[in-house]
């Protein structure tokens, strides 16, 4: 049992990275990828402990992008066999800066709607990186809504009263940046883009020239037909399959690490083994300079 999609309190999860690792170990999870939003800091914090204890921790991140095909936000998971390097990390910093700008605009919009939440309250809850779950938590605590789900449905989702667009890179650009950094890009929870499988198939085909190499087939929001459709698309286009719980801790209390909602997912080790085989193939096709860089990075990590 593995989990390749989960979050820590370095983005919008509630658990510290070491708490997450300990939780995974107690559950018998064989491998984990920390995929915080637009940051690798949760992975960085967990890596020394994982190395010391021999826990199999994969470097990952979840990127917020704009999908032209749907004119909506789309998430992309990126996985790396080693550190992606300073160029990619600097680019992530620009994404976090745009998130800060959106948060300020969202706060102003909520104030216009007579929902009074302060920057100080958000900072106390979000600490390292403020996201919409932190807004939702405060809205519940202050009595504006009854549940986080209501906060999203009424105010914070893309059709919500307080929704504010933020400047995001295109899905194509994000895939290309992951590719350039030696990573594998996987389309995250694709049914959020569309449950029209024909649209998903066309989108996947269009993203192949940009370097898309995987699709998240296993996710708590997927129905059995959704999973089968994604598996067929992956097989038809020679893509890897990925999956995970999208665990956020107490911010999504109905989602459990590694098993999702009411045990509706269970991802097995071969999924990760296939990813790692693709990493090996990518290294074999690297230029001598890139291969040397990857080798030296692995030496630093080991």
ZISULQUI-V222590 format. One record per run of one state. SS is the DSSP state (alpha for helix, beta for strand, coil for the rest). FROM is the first residue (numbers start at 1). TO is the last residue. If there is no record, write none. Layout:
BEGIN
<<SS;FROM;TO> <SS;FROM;TO>>
END
This chain:
BEGIN
<<coil;1;1> <beta;2;6> <coil;7;16> <alpha;17;27> <coil;28;30> <beta;31;34> <coil;35;36> <beta;37;37> <coil;38;40> <alpha;41;53> <coil;54;55> <beta;56;67> <coil;68;71> <beta;72;80> <coil;81;85> <alpha;86;112> <coil;113;118> <alpha;119;126> <coil;127;131> <alpha;132;141> <coil;142;147> <alpha;148;156> <coil;157;168> <beta;169;170> <alpha;171;180> <coil;181;183> <beta;184;187> <coil;188;189> <alpha;190;192> <coil;193;196> <alpha;197;208> <coil;209;211> <beta;212;218> <coil;219;223> <alpha;224;237> <coil;238;239> <beta;240;243> <coil;244;246> <beta;247;247> <coil;248;248> <alpha;249;252> <coil;253;255> <beta;256;256> <coil;257;259> <beta;260;260> <coil;261;266> <beta;267;267> <coil;268;268> <alpha;269;284> <coil;285;287> <alpha;288;301> <coil;302;302>>
END
